[in-house]
Amino acid sequence: MTNPPTSELPVLRKVIRSSTIDLIADQLRNAIYSGSLEPGQSINEVRTAELLVVSRPSLREALQRLISEGVMTHAPGRGVHVRRMRVADIDDVYAVREAIESQAVKLVIRGGRPTSRITRALRELEHAIEENVARTIGDADLSFHHALVACSGSDRLTDLMKVSMVHTRLLSLSDKRGYEVRCDVLDSHRELAEAVTAGDEPRSLAVVARIMAEATSRLHGPDAEGQAVVVRGQDEDAPADDQWLRLRENMP
């Protein structure tokens, strides 16, 4: 009996549903994105496993995944914490964002892919700006960029974008000035949607670069903002009482 070629992959079974580890990681990412788990907050394995009704080994594996994504950190003797972003992280996070979104733009335009999802996301951003609530604007802004990447049809880019969205939110939540967003972004986002829909690749890439530069400038501080118009989060913008409240209250 001869051995199979070394390049031959083993037979893989069809995946019926997401694994428990995937689901736990998604729950934790969503909690961080919503602000329910705050930058610097420690993760008590026992209480978190009880809250999610999962085993501690499964939780531990999910935490390791988030640590590898840069969403959480681990220090010997201090345990696992939600990552607190620093000024040094700003340029890097947005450089990654620009790389992901620029590649997505190329795939959308060169592949002639539908852009209706981008148009819908733009309308949602318009409505959010009318409401003038920081968290609502921030959610709609990131949803617009997620829609842009999703239209590329690349699952890998979309997965990378999901993690980058959490990094972006952590940057805002870690800001010493408090959570704030630009509310004068509509023109640039509308220009990006129009350029992508028209198939104008150079213009689209230029707008993506400008949006990232403006966001980076705002996060670097008020001296760099220029005439940027921002909306700052208020206490009522904080996440509503949810399943994580008990965990926060019980943290040592």
N, C-alpha and C positions, 0 to 999 in steps of 0.2 A: 504494500500500500504506500503510495507516494504522498508526501506532505503537500498541503495546498500552498499555492504561491504566497510569499510573505506579504504581498500587497493586498491580498484578498481580505475584506472586512468580514467579521463574524455576522451572522444573521441577526438583524435587529428587530425587536418586536414593535408593533405599532403602539404609539403613546396614546393612551385613552384620555388621560387628564393630566393636569399639572401635578408634579410631585408635592408632597407635604412641604419640602424645603422651599420650593418655588413659592408656594402660597404664604408661608411664613415670611419670607423675604419681601414679598409684595405688600403684606400687611404692615411691616415695619417701614418700608419705603414710603407708603402712603401716609403713615402716621407722622413721619418726619416732614414730608412735603406739606401736610396740612398744618404743621406746627404743633400737633398734639405731643410729639416727642421733640423736645427743644435741644438746640445746640449745647453740648456740654453735659446733657442729662445722662446719668448712669443707667445701665440696664441690669436690673436684678433678675438673674436667670430664673429663680424659683417663682417669683411673682409674675414675671412675664409669661412663663410657660403655663402657669395656672390661668392667666387671663386669656391666652390664646387656645387653651385646652390642647396642648401639644406636649410631647416628651421633651425633656431637657436636652438629650442628645440631638434631636431634630432642631430645636431652637439654636443650640450651639453651632450646628453646621450652617444654619441660615445666617447667624451673626458673622461667622467667618467669611461668608460670601460678601456680606455688606462691608466688612473690613477690607476685603480685597478690592472692592469697588470704590473705596475712599469715602464711604458714607458714614462709617463708624470707625472708631480707633480702639486699640487695646494697649494697655500699659501694664507690665507686671506689678501685681500688688494693688492695682487700681481698677482692674476689670475693664469692661467694655463701655464706651461712652458714644453718644451721638457726636459726630465730628463738629467742632467749632472752627469755622473757616477764618482765615487770617488775611490781611491785606496782600500778603505774598501769593495767595491762591487766586486772586482776582484775574490776573492776566492769563494764567494757565487755564482756568475754567473756560474763559471766553475764547481762548485760542482753540480749544477742543470743540467748543460749540460752533465756531466759524468753520472749522474743518468738516464737521459732520453736516452742517446745513449747506455749505457750498457744494459738497459732493451730492447731496440730495437734490439740489437745484439742477445740477448737471444731468442726473438720472431722469428727473422729471421732464426737462426740456428735450434732451436728446432722445428720450424714449417716447415722447409725445403722450405722456401719461395724463389722465384726467386731473383737473385742479379744482373741482367743485368743493372738495373738502377744505381747501385753503380759503375759498370765498366764504363758506359758512363760518369758518373760524374768524375771519375778518369782521363779519357782521356781529358775532358775539363780542369781539373786542370793542366794537363801536358802542354796543349797549352797555358794556362794563364801564367804559369811560364816562358815559352819561350818568351812571349811578355814582361815580366819584368815590368809590370805596377801594382803599389800597389793595386789600387781599383779592377782591373781585377782579380788579384790573390786572394784578399780577398773575392770577390763574388764567385769565383770558389771553394775556400776552404769551405765556408759555404754551398754552394750548394751540395758539396760532403757529408757533414754531414747531410744535410736535406734529401738527397737521401737515406742514411743509415737508417734514422728513417722512412721514407716513405715506405721502403721495409718491415717494420715490419707489415704493414697492420693495425696498430692501429691509428684510427682517433684522439683519445685523445692525444697520444704521439706526433703525427704530429702537432696538434694545439699547444701543449706546446713548441714544437721545434721552431715553427714560432716566438713565443714571445721571446724565448731564443736567437734566431738569431738576433732579434732587440736589445736585451740587449748586446749581444756580439759586435755588430756594434757600439753601443753607447759607450762601453768601449774604443774602438779604436779611435772613433771620439772625445772623451773627454780627451784623452791622451795629456798632456802638450807638449810632444815632437812632436805632430802632428801625422797624420794617417800613420801607418806603418804596414807591415805584414812580416811574415817569408816567405822566398822563398826556404827554405831548408826542406820543409815539405813533399816533394814528396815521399821519401823513407818510412816514417812512414805511410802515407796514402795508399801507394801501399801495404805495409805489412798488413794493416788493411783489405783492400779489398780482398787480397788473403786469409787471415785467415777466414774471414766471408764466402767467397765462398767455402772454404775447409771444413767448418763446425767445425772449431777448436775454441770452445767457450773460454777456458781459455786464449789462445793466443790472441784472439780478444779483450777480456776484458782488458788484460794487455796493449795492444796497445792503446786502448781508454784512459785508465788511463794515459799513458805516454804522449799522445798528449795533453791532458788537462793540465798536469803538466808543459809541455814545454810552452804552451801558457800563462799559469798563470805566469810563471817565466819571460817571456819576458815583460809582461805588468807591472810587479812589478818594472822594471827599468833596466838600462844598466848593473848595477853591477851583476844582476841575470841572464843576458842573456848568459854569457859565450861566446862560439864561434858561437852563432846563427847568421845566415845571414839574414838580413832584407832589405826590399825595402821600402823606404819612399815615401809617396805621394807627388806629385808636383802640382803646380797650375793647370796644364792641366788635372790632374786627377779629379778635382772638377766636380760636376754634371753640365751637359750642361744647357743652359738657358731653363727653363721649366715653367710650369704653376705657380710654387711657387715663381718665381723671383719677380713678382709684389707684392706678399704678403711680402716678405722679405724687399723690398725697402720701403714699406709703413709702416713698423712697427715703432712705436714710440721709 
